[in-house]
Amino acid sequence: MAQGRRIRIMVAKPGLDGHDRGARIIARAYRDAGFEVVYTGLHQTPEEIVEAAIQEDVDMIGLSSLAGAHKYLFIRTVELLREKGAEDIVVCGGGIIPEEDIPMLKEAGVKEIFTPGTPLGVIVEWVEQNVKPR
């Protein structure tokens, strides 16, 4: 990791999805890798996530969705970041995301999608290579 401020990541659970075990595992992996981690908890709106991300001065938002609303929730989060002038905050996502939805999410501005079974080391390495402190 580069000298200076550590990478600061927000792990967020947008929508009505009440399953956060995976999000908590990812948050712990980020922490163990030396990143600063903020976890928003369950049932957050994209508006709440973006507002918290700006207030917490994060470098990346990791969204987790298992409930099938990822197309709206992930894209709305990216749109709100642009509207607020915070498009330099990297957005990635994970959870139960159908392969056919991934290109559309990336085209909308989600930088990467991690599906079930992705090794934690691969996810951490992607962050190290693609996210820089703002």
N, C-alpha and C positions, 0 to 999 in steps of 0.2 A: 504494500500500500504506500502511496506517496506521502512524503513528509507534510506536516501541517494538520489541518482539521480532518478528522475521520469522516468517512462516508456516513451520512445520516439517512436512515430508511424508515419509512412509515409502512407498516403492514396493516391493511384495511380490509374489512369484510362489508362490502356494500350490499344493500338490499335485505331481503327477508331470510336469507340463508342463515340457519342457526348452528351450522357445523363449523367449529373453528379449530379442531385438532390440528389439521394441516397447517393452518396459518400460524398457530403457536409453535409448531415444529420448525417452520421456516424462520420465524422471528428468533427462535433460540439459535438456529444455525448461523444467522446473520450476526447475532451477538457474539457467539463463540468465534466467529471469523474476525472479530475486532471492529465491527460496524456499530454505530449508535443506532438503537432501534426504538421506535415509538409504535405501540400497538393501540389501535383505536377501539377495539372491541367489536361486538356484533351490531348488526342492523343500522349501519351508517348510510346516509344518503351521499351521492356524489358531491353535493354542495358542502356537507359537513366535512367530508374527506379533504376536499380542496382547501377549504378554509383552515382546517387543522394543519395541513401540509405547509401552507404559507406561513402560518403562525409559528410552526415548529422548525421552519427553515430547512426542510428535508431536501435531499438530493434525488431521492427516488421514492415512488409510491409502488408498493407491491399489492395488487388487488387479488383477492381470493374469492372465487365464486363456484359453488357447487349446485346452485339452484336453477341454472338455465337462463338467467337474466343478464349474462355477461355482455351480450351485444349492446344493450342499452347502457348498462352501468359503466362498463369500461370506456365506451366511446364518450359518454356524457362527462366522465371525469376528465378526459383529455380535452374536450371542448371547453370546459370550465377553466382549466388551467390556461388555455390560450386566451380566453376572455379576460382573465385576471392578470395577463402578462407574465405568467409563470410557466411558459411552455418549456423552459429549461429544466424543469423537474421531470426526470425520466419516469415513465409509467410502464410497468410490466404486470403480467397477470398469470394466474395459475388456477388450477382446479379442474372441474369437469368441463372441458372446452372441446367441442367436436373439431376434428381436424379441418373440416370444410369452413369453419368460422375463422380460423387463424389468419388467413391472408387478408380478410376484410378488417379484422382488428388491427393488424399491422399497418394496413393502408390508412387507417384512421389515426394512427399515431402511437399505438401501443407498441413498445419496442421489442418485447419478447413475450412469449407465452410458454409456460412450463406445465406440462400435463402430468397426471399421476404416474409415479414411477421414476420421474427424473431424479437422479441422485443429487443429494444436497450439495455435494462438492461441485457438481456441474453448475448449479444455480449460483453458488458463491463465486465461482470462477468467472461466470458471465458478468456478475456485478463488478468484480474487480477489474475486468477488462473494458467495461462499457459505461461505468458511472464514475464521474469525478466530482469531488466536492465543489459546490457552486460558489 
